[in-house]
C-alpha cells in the first residue's frame, strides 16, 4: 500500500473529473435525458402533494368566508372574488383577501370577526326547517350565509345541525374530498412509477458507463510498456480497476441518481413557495438557510479532516496486514507473534480514534440539521397562528399545514449532503487516481513490418542501455547471431543477461547504438510484429486459468492437431496424456496444480506451437530436477532445430552444446567462443564453471 496516496484527497468536487466521467455517458445521453425529465416530474409531483393537502383543508374541510366593506368602485374591480350580501358588504373567501392588492389595510375593512360558510339553498331546504332557515341571510346565487360556529358538532341535542343533517349539508364537500383523495392516490402512484423509471434509467446508464470505463482501463493497461509494470505494483493496479471503479460506480448510482431530483426540488421550492403558495410563510422557512449554510460549511471542513485521518489509518492497517500475512512464516519462526500483535493494536487503536472522530462529526451535524428543521416548524406554527388569528392576513390553515410538509421536503436534500459527502469525496479521489492511470502514455507500436518469412539474424551494434539515467546495465555490446545459430549468454547475477532480451524485444528502448533484425533497425519496426517473431520461454512460467490446450494456443484459433504436435515435440504430451481430461484438464491460478517441470514443458509447447523465427530461453531449466531437465534438454534440441536461438542460463551445463557462448560481466562482453575454447582460456567463464562443477575439474 502507498499511504501517501491515501492522504491525497484532491478536491471535494472536481469539475474536470466529472466532465471526463460524463464522457462515458455520451452513448447513453438519452437515458440521462429521460432520467432527468422523470426527476423533474417526480420533483413536481412531490411539490404538488402538500398543495393538495392545502386545497382540501381550505376549500373542503375549512371553507371559510369573511364579510368585507367595499365601495362600489372597489367591488366592481374585484367582483370575481366577491359575493354581494347587502349594501357595501360582500362575502369573500379568506384566501382571496390577498388578491385585494390595492386595498390597504384590508383587514380593517372587515365587517366583523366572524367566519361564515356558504350553504346551498336547495340542499338546505331539503334537510332544514323554514324556522331555522329564517335565521340566515341569502347571498349570491341561491346561497345561505351561515356562521361557521354552527357547524361544530358536539353530539348534543342543542346543536343546530345534528350529524346526519351536517353530512347532508356538506355532501358537496364530501364529494370534493373523495375526488382529491383519488387524485392524491394517483400522485402517489405517479411518484412510484416515475421514481422507479428515474432510478432505472440513471442506474442503467451509470452501469453502462462503468462497463466502458473498465474496458478502457483494461485495454489501456495492455498497451502500457513493461517499464510501467516494473515500476508499479500489481496490487495497486488491481485496486484501480476494482475498488476505485466501484467508488465511481457508487458516484453514478447514488449521487448522480439523486442529483437531478434534489436540484429540481430545491429550485422548485424557492420558486414555487413564494409565488404559488405564500410568500410570508416562505420567508419564515427560508430564514433557516443562512445558519444552515454556515453549519454545512463547518461540517464539510471538519469531515474532510476526519475523513483524511480515517483513510491514512486504514491504509496503514492494510499495509501492516499485507506485510504480516506475507511474512507469517518468519513471524512464527522467530516467535514475534506477541510483538506483532502489540504493533497491530497500536495501529488499530489509532484507526478507531480516527473513526470515532468521524462519527462525532456526523453525530453533531445531523442533530443540528434536525434542530434547524424543528426551529423552522416552530417558527411556522408561531407566525402562522399569529397571521391567521391575531393579525389575519392571506395565510390560511391549509397554507400552514402545507408548509409543515414542505419543511420535510426542504430539508431532505440537506440531509443527503451528510450521506453523500463522504461518497463524493471518495469518488473524486478515485476518479483522480483512475485518470492518472488512463493518462499514462501508451507504448508506441507503429513501425515497419518485417517480411512474412524472416531468417532470424540478430545483431547488437555498440548498444548502451540503462534503466535509470546513466546507471548503465549494458555497455557497448557488440555481437551478431547468424540465422539458425545457437548462442548462449552467461554471466553472474546482474551482468545484464535479461536486459539483452528486454532490449531485443523492445520492452525497453536502448539509449545508444543499434539492434538489427535481419539487417533492419529494431527501433523502426512495429513492436507487435517484432515480438510475434520472437518466442520466449521464461524461468517463471505463467499459466492462465483454463485448460492446458488454451494455455498452449493462448486463445488463438490454432487447431487442436497443431497444439498436440507441439506438445509431443516438447515432451509435454507424455504427462498430459496421463491426466483424466488430457488437454482439457483444468489449470489452476498460475498453474499451482502442476509441477515446475510440467509448467516448463507447457511453455516449450506454447513457444513451438507459434513457430517463431527467433527463440529465447531465459533460465528455462534453472528450477527443475535432473530427470525433468533431461526431458527439457531433449525438448530444447527439438525446439531449436531451424531456429535462431538465444539462450540465457545460470546452469552452465545447459549451454555446452551452444554454437557460441558470450560471457557478460558488469554489462560488458568479456569473453566469447565455444565451451571448449573458453575452458581452455581459463578466464571468467572458466571461473564460473569451476564454481558450479569444482568436483569434476
Order of alpha helices (4+ residues) and beta strands (2+ residues): alpha-alpha-alpha-beta-alpha-beta-beta-beta-alpha-alpha-beta-beta-alpha-alpha-alpha-alpha-alpha-alpha-alpha-alpha-alpha-alpha-alpha-beta-beta-beta-alpha-beta-beta-alpha-beta-beta-alpha-alpha-alpha-beta-alpha-beta-alpha-beta-beta-beta-alpha-alpha
